[in-house]
Structure formats: structure tokens, C-alpha cells
Amino acid sequence: MDVTISELLELFLQSPLVTWVKTFGALGGGGEDKLGMYMELADGVLLNRIMLQIDPRPTNQRVNKHVNNDVYLRVQNLTILVRNIKTYYQVRSTLSILLFPFIRVFYQI
């Protein structure tokens, strides 16, 4: 069974990730075509904006807002995104590990 690129694109745009991104109201402003929605996700700008809503702590790295199909800039944006996600989870897991024993001791009194 041969699957065309447009069918793969359609499947991707129906994926849970894209559905979740749409809950932020930032993807596909109305009549945007499917390829435009895909490129908006692939350049990393939108995903970095969503990450800033989740964790608003400032980062030292700036996201390249005008990627213009430049693969290097796209990779750089996605690298920043992955680094921010890793930092967020490291901070959250450290807080959980540090707070859990304190809460346990507090409630044993």
C-alpha cells in the first residue's frame, strides 16, 4: 500500500501532539493550509512559545523567529526546546525528591 505525502501529513495533523498544540489556540489561525500548519510546528518557534507558557523562566537563548525554511535555524530552535524541556523536568523532579521527605517527616509529627 503506497501512502502519499499528503496522507502522511493528514495523519500527523490528526496526532495527539497537534491536537494538544491546538488547545493553546496558536496553530492554524483559521484557513491556514495543512503544509503551513506543519511548517509552523517544524520550525520550533510555536513549540518554544508554548514551552514558555508552561515554564516562563527566562532562558539565555533566543529562538530564531524567522526561520524561512533554514534547516540550521530549525535545528537550533528545536535544540533550545529540548534543552528547556529537560531543564523543566530536572527542576520538577528535584523539587519532588526534595519535598517528599520533608512532607513525610512533617506529617509524622
C-alpha positions as CSV (number, residue, x, y, z in Angstrom):
1,M,0.0,0.0,0.0
2,D,1.5,3.3,-1.1
3,V,0.9,6.2,1.2
4,T,1.3,9.7,-0.3
5,I,2.9,12.6,1.5
6,S,-0.4,14.4,1.8
7,E,-1.9,11.4,3.5
8,L,1.1,11.2,5.9
9,L,0.7,15.0,6.6
10,E,-3.0,14.5,7.3
11,L,-2.3,11.7,9.8
12,F,0.3,13.8,11.5
13,L,-2.0,16.7,11.8
14,Q,-4.6,14.4,13.5
15,S,-2.0,13.2,16.0
16,P,-2.3,13.8,19.8
17,L,0.6,16.3,19.7
18,V,-1.0,18.5,17.2
19,T,-4.4,18.2,19.0
20,W,-2.6,19.3,22.2
21,V,-0.9,22.2,20.5
22,K,-4.3,23.4,19.1
23,T,-5.6,23.7,22.6
24,F,-3.3,26.7,23.0
25,G,-5.1,28.3,20.1
26,A,-1.9,29.2,18.3
27,L,-1.8,26.7,15.4
28,G,-3.6,27.2,12.1
29,G,-5.2,30.6,12.5
30,G,-8.4,29.9,10.6
31,G,-7.9,29.0,7.0
32,E,-4.2,28.1,7.0
33,D,-3.3,25.2,4.8
34,K,-2.0,21.9,6.2
35,L,1.5,22.4,4.9
36,G,1.6,25.8,6.6
37,M,0.5,24.2,9.9
38,Y,3.2,21.6,9.6
39,M,5.9,24.1,8.9
40,E,4.7,26.2,11.8
41,L,5.4,23.2,14.1
42,A,8.6,22.2,12.3
43,D,10.4,25.5,12.7
44,G,10.2,25.2,16.5
45,V,9.0,28.8,17.2
46,L,5.5,27.9,18.2
47,L,6.6,25.0,20.4
48,N,9.1,27.2,22.2
49,R,6.3,29.8,22.8
50,I,4.1,27.1,24.3
51,M,7.1,25.9,26.5
52,L,7.4,29.5,27.7
53,Q,3.8,29.4,28.8
54,I,4.5,26.2,30.7
55,D,7.7,27.4,32.3
56,P,8.1,31.2,32.0
57,R,11.6,31.3,33.5
58,P,13.8,33.3,31.1
59,T,16.4,31.4,29.2
60,N,19.7,32.7,27.9
61,Q,19.0,31.5,24.3
62,R,16.7,33.3,21.9
63,V,14.6,31.5,19.5
64,N,15.1,32.4,15.8
65,K,11.7,33.7,14.8
66,H,12.3,34.0,11.1
67,V,13.4,30.5,10.1
68,N,12.4,30.8,6.4
69,N,13.0,27.1,5.8
70,D,16.6,27.2,7.0
71,V,17.4,23.8,8.4
72,Y,20.2,25.1,10.6
73,L,17.9,27.6,12.3
74,R,15.1,25.0,12.7
75,V,17.5,22.5,14.3
76,Q,18.8,25.3,16.6
77,N,15.2,26.2,17.7
78,L,14.3,22.5,18.4
79,T,17.6,22.1,20.3
80,I,16.6,25.0,22.5
81,L,13.2,23.5,23.0
82,V,14.6,20.1,24.1
83,R,17.0,21.8,26.4
84,N,14.2,23.8,28.0
85,I,12.1,20.7,28.4
86,K,14.9,18.8,30.0
87,T,15.6,21.6,32.4
88,Y,11.9,21.9,33.3
89,Y,11.7,18.2,34.2
90,Q,15.0,18.2,36.1
91,V,13.8,21.1,38.2
92,R,10.4,19.5,38.8
93,S,11.8,16.1,39.7
94,T,14.4,17.6,42.0
95,L,11.6,19.5,43.8
96,S,9.6,16.3,44.1
97,I,12.5,14.4,45.6
98,L,13.4,17.2,48.0
99,L,9.9,18.0,49.1
100,F,8.6,14.4,49.6
101,P,10.8,13.5,52.6
102,F,10.1,16.9,54.2
103,I,6.3,16.3,53.8
104,R,6.7,12.8,55.2
105,V,8.5,14.0,58.3
106,F,6.1,16.9,58.8
107,Y,3.1,14.6,58.8
108,Q,4.7,12.0,61.2
109,I,4.8,14.6,64.0
